[in-house]
């Protein structure tokens, strides 16, 4: 049997030489087995989507989506639906490539043409994006701290939000330092499901209060309002970048698929007669996992927008400020379920932001050692060193994020910065997916024509969106 990761593959520099660099992190020998043949059987192998949704349903939805609804009313509902649906296809297709090829996410990006020093240009852009993305993490950590302080205040206990944030940073470092995928999976599932259900109940309960909204008002949000979008461009673009599946979630998803074992399950011998059927079967598991995540994300994201547009916009309030944001957001629960629901919101807001901290930072730790591998600082075959770097990096990251939060006047500002950085990087991921599938992927497992056309449409749309980020955020601010 030939190890699939040792089969000749085109050199990352784009020439015709073959390289042979096994990666024990992505493909573990002896774990190949047939895929499940039934829908119920596929459900047993879900998991990466649970961790990703733990990160997805968090700061973007609670803070940015609700704030956008409060500021725009129903007029940008179409924008939030695009945010939920467009990026999931890229998530599925870049994961298709990494599972079939045995590449990690960064190794895949390093195969793109255009070298700058030892690596391809997208790898350098990823490194540059580390700064604003980590700032976003600081904002999420700060939001979790402020929500914990808000929850404590409900019991007449006064704790400074900064103190709460420091405590959460320490606890996060301890949990993440274990490096356990299974632990993260168990932590995320109840938090995601409970808060998703609660927001759905609130959005339905809204129709039985003074904030009842006619269907025609909701339907009006499906017609793009360009002038309103322009006036709220920074908030809208950051909301797109940080709601639904973010750029960080897309890259993280590939690593969670690896740690779940999908590439190993496919099999390491591409010449085996059963390899193609195995690969196609595991692609069905992948698609089931992505659909599961998409349903959860949509059911969790849109209610936040509905509550922001239906409740906060009618009240004439928009969440802003470091200490006031969480208390303002609590109106989406108290005005629909009653004053007692502030307790549900308090604990729910903390749990969902804390779950985002764990899932987001946990994924970030999987990517970091890959940078060192691609920069040739250590060899990819050194699995023990990779695991050690992940563990120590995850211990340090919450502390770094806390320091960033201390240097910022508002966690909301940091979250917006992270969202804008994510929005800017999305077209690179879509374009890379198209190129990798057409140039480097086993042709037997390539997606159908409709999927390829849809990827091109998403790529062009996100390219325009990235240009809007540059125009409204960089050029407009520098000229003002």
N, C-alpha and C positions, 0 to 999 in steps of 0.2 A: 504494500500500500504506500502511495506517495503522499506526503503531507501537502495539502493544498496550498499552504502558505509558502511552500518552497518551490512551487511550480514557477516556470519562467513568466515574468510579467514585464511589461514595458517599463523602462527606467523612468524615474520621476522627472528627470530633466527633459524627457520628451524624445530622446534618441531611441535607436532600435536595440540597444544593448539590453540584456536581461539581468535582473537582480535576483538574489536568492536570500532573503532575510526573513526567517521565521519569526512570528510574533506569538509567543505562548499566552499572551494576555487575551487575544481575540479567539484563538482556536485551541481547544484543549483536546488532546488525543484520547480516543476511546469513548467519546460521548455522543457520537453520531447514532441516531436512531430514527425510525420512520415517524413522520408527522401524524398527529391525530387526524382522523378522517371525518369526524362529526363536529357540529358546532359546539355541543356540550364538551367534547374532548378538547377543543381549542381553548375553551374558557379556562381550563386547568393550567394553561401555559401563559395566561395573561400576567402582567406584572409591571413592565416598564411604563405603561400608560398610567398606572396608579401613582408612581413616583412623580412622573412629569406633571400630572394634573395637580399633585400636591404643591408643585411650584407654580403652575399656571394659575390656579384659582387662588389668588392672593392679592398682592398689592395692586396689580393692574386693575383687577375687577373691583376690589373694595374701594380703592382711592380714585384711580383715574377714570374708570368707566362710570362710576356714580357721579363724579365731578363733571364729566362731559355731559351726562344726561341732565344734571342740574343746570349747567350753563346753556345748553343748546335746546333743551326740551326734546321733543320727538324727532326733530329734523335730521339728526345724524344717526338714527337707528340703522340705516343701510350700511353705514361705515363700520359699525360694530359687528354686524353680520359678516361683512367681508373679513374683518379681523379674525373672527372665529373660524371661518371656512377655508380661506385661501391657503393659509400656511400649513394646514394639516396634510395637504397633498405633498408638499415639499418634505415634510417630516417623514412621511411614509416612503417616499422614493429615495431619499438619501440613505435611509435605513436599509432599503432594499439593496442598495449598492454595497454598503459596509458589511451586511450579513453574507452576501454572496461572495464578495471579494476577499473578506478577511482583513480588510483595512480598518484602522481606526478612523475617526472623523478627520483628524489633522493629517494623517498619512494620506487620506484621500485628497484633501486640499493641496497637499504637497505634490500631487501628481499633475496639477494644472500647469499649463505652459506659462513661462515668464518667470525666470529665476532672478532673485535679488540676493546675491551672496549664496549661502548654503541652502536656502529654501525658496519655495515659490512665493509670489507676492501676497496671496491671500493669508498665508501663515503670519506674515509681518502685520497685516491689517488686523488679524485676530489678536495679536499681541498688543497693538495700539489700543484696540477696543477694550482691553482688560481694564484700563483706567476708568472709563465711564461706567463699565459694567460693574466694577467693584464699588463705585460710588452708588450705583443703584442698590447694590446689596446693603450698603450702609444705610440707605433710606428705608429699605424693608426692615432691617434690624431695628432702626429707630421707631418705625411705625409699630412694630411688635411691642417695643418698650412703652410707647405712649398708650397703646391699647391696654396693656397690663396695668399701667397707672390709672387709666380710666376705670377699669374693672374694680380696682382696689378702692377707688373713690366712692363707688356705689355702696360699699360697706363702711363708709365714713373713715376709711384709712387713707391717709395722705402719704404717697410715696412719689418722689420726684421721678419724672419719666426717664431722665438720664440714668438714674440709679437702676431702674428696671431694665433699661437697655444694657447696662453693664452686666447685670445678672444673667440676662438672656444670652449675651455673648459668651460668658463663661460656661453656661450649661450647654450651649450649642457646640462649643469646642470639645467638651467632654463626650457628648453623644457622637459627634462626627469623627472624633478621634478613634472610635472603635472600628470605623471603616466598614461597617456591616450593611450590605445591601438588604438583607432580610429584615434587619431592624428598621431601616428607613421605610420599607414597604409596609410593615405592620403599623408604624406610626402614622403614615399618610392616610391610609384607607378610612378609618373612622372620622378623622377630621374633615376630609374632603366630602364624604357622603352626608354627614350631619349638617354641615353649613350649606351645602348645595340644596338639601331638602328645605332648610329653614328659609333661604332666600326665595325659593320657589313659592313656599307658603305665603310669604310676605307679599310677593308680587300678585298673587291671586287674591289675598285678603284686601289689597288696595282697592279692588273693584267694589268692595262692600263698605267703603268709607267715603268721606267727603272728597277724596281724591280720585274717585271713580272717573275713568277716562273712556270716552266713546271710541269705538273701533275705528272710525274714520280718522281720528287724531293719530292713533297708532299707525294706521296705514299711510298717513302723510309722511311718516318717517322713512318710507321706502323710496321717496323721490329725492334725489340729491339736491341739496341747497348749497351751491358753490359759494355764494357770498358769505353765508354763515360759516362754512368750512374755513374760508380764508381768515375770517375774524377770530376763529378759535384754532388756528392752524397748529400752534405749538402743543396745545392740550390734545387735539385730535390725533396728531402724529405720534405723540408719546403714548397715547392710549392704544393706538394700533400696534406700536412696537412692544408694549408690555401686557397686552391682553391676548386671549387665545393662546396660541403657541408662539413663544418669542424665539428670537434667533438663538439665544442661549438654550432654550428648551429643545430646539431642533437638534443642536449639536449634542446636548446631554442625552437625548433619547437614544442616539446610536450607542453611547457607552452603556446605558442601562440594558439595551438589547444584548450587548456583548456579555455583560455580567449575568444576565438571565440565562445565557447559553445558546442563543439562537444560531450564531455562526458555527458553534461546535455541533449543534444538533443537525445542521444541514449535512455535514460530512466533509471529510478532508480530501477525498479522492474524486476530482471532477471527471476522471475517466471511467468511473464505475457506472454500469448500466442504470443503476437506480438513482444516481445523483440528481438528475434533472427532476424526476418526480418528487424526490425528497425536498429539493429546493423550492419547487412550486407549492408543495404542501405547507412548508414553513412560511412561505410568503402569505398564505391564507391566514396563518396564525398572526403574522405581523399586521395584516390588514384588519383583522378582527380587533387586535389590540388598539390600533389607531382609531378605528371607528368608535370603540368604547370610549377612548379619550375625547374624541370630537363631540360625542353626545353629552358627556359630562361637562365639558368646557362650555358648550353652547347653553346648556340648561343652567349653568352657574353664571355665565357672563351676562346674558341678556336680562335676567331679572334685576341685576344691579343697575343696568341702564334704565330699565322700566321704572324702578323705584326712584332713581335720580331724576328722571324726566317727569314722572307722575307725582312725586311727593316734594322733593327739594325745589324743583323748578317752580312749582305752584306756590311754595312757601317763599320763594324769592331769595333762597340762600344757596351759596356755593361753598363747599368745603375748602378752607384755606387756613394757613398758619400751622405752626408746629404742634401746639397743645390744643387748638380748637377743632382741628380736622376730625378727630375721632368722635368727639361729642356731637358735632354737626351731623356726621354720618349716622349716628344712632337714631336720628329722626326717621330713617327709612324703616326701622322696626317699630319704634314707639308710636308712630303716626298710623301704622297699619294694624298692628296687633294689640296696641295699648301700652301704657306706661310700664307695665310689668316686664315687657319684652326687652327693656334696656339691659336686663341681666343676661338674656340670651345673646344679645348683640355684644355685650362686653366680653363674655367668655369666647363667643364665636369669632369675634374680630381678632382676639389674641391667638386663638388656635390656628386660624387660617394664615395669619401673618407669620407665626412661628413655624408652621409647616412649610411655608415658602422659604424661610431662612434655611431650614434643614435640607430641603430638596434642592434648592438653588445652589447652595454652597457645596452640598455633597456632589452634585454634578460637576461643579467648577473644579473640584479636586481631582476628578477623573481626567479632565482635559489638561491640567497643568503639567504633569509629567510627560505628556505627549509632546508638548513644546520642546522639552529638554531632549527627547528622543529625536525629533525631527531636526533640531539644531545640533545633533550629534554630540551632545554632552555626555550621554550614557547610551549603552546599547539596548535595543528593544528586547533582546533575549533575556535581559536581567530583570526577571519578574519580581524578585524579592526587593530590589531597589525601588522599582516602580511602586510597589505596595507601601514601602516605608515612606516614600516621598508623598504619596497620597495622604497617609495618616498625619504626618507632621504638617503638611500644608493645611489640612482641614483643622488642625488645632490652632494654627496661626491666623487663618482667614477671618473668623469672627472677631478677633481682637483688632485686626487691621480695619475691618468694616466699622467697628465701634469708634475707632479713632477718627475715621472719616466723618462719621455722624457728628462727633464732637465739634468738628471744624465747620459744620454747615448750620445755617440758621433754621433750616426746616427739612424734615425727612421727605416732605412732598416734593421739594425741589430736586433732591437726590433721585427720587423715583422717576421724575420726569426726565432727568438726564439719562438714566439707564434706559428708559423707554425710547428716547430719541436715538441713542446709540444702537439699540436693537433694530429699530426701523431702518437705519442706514445700512445695516449689514444683511438684511433679508435678501436683496437682489443678488448678492454675491453667492449666497447659499443656493438660491434657485438656479442661477447660471451654472454654478459648479455641478449641481445635480444633473442638469441637461448634458453638460460636456462629459462627465464621468460615465453616464449611462450609454452615451453614443460612442465613446472612444475606448473605454477601459473595461466595460462590463461584459460578462459572458452573454453573448447574443441570445442564448436559449431562455434567459430569465429577464430579458428586457421588457418594459411595460408595453401596453398596447398603444396604438396610434392616438387614440383619444386622450390618454394620459399624457403623452408627449406634447400634444397640442395645448392641453390645459397647463402644463408646466411652462411652456413658452408664454402663454397669456399672463400667468402669474408673474413670471420674470419681468415682462415689460411693464406691468402695472407697478410692481415694487421698485423698478428702476425709476419710474416717474415719481414715486413716493419718496425715494431717497433724494432725488433732485429737489423736491419740495422741502425736505428737512434742511438741505444746504441753503436754499433760498430764504426760507422764513426764519430759520434759527441762526445760521452763520452769517449770511450776507446782510439780512435785514437788521440784525442786532449790531453788527460791526459798523453799519452805515448810520445808525441812529445815535 
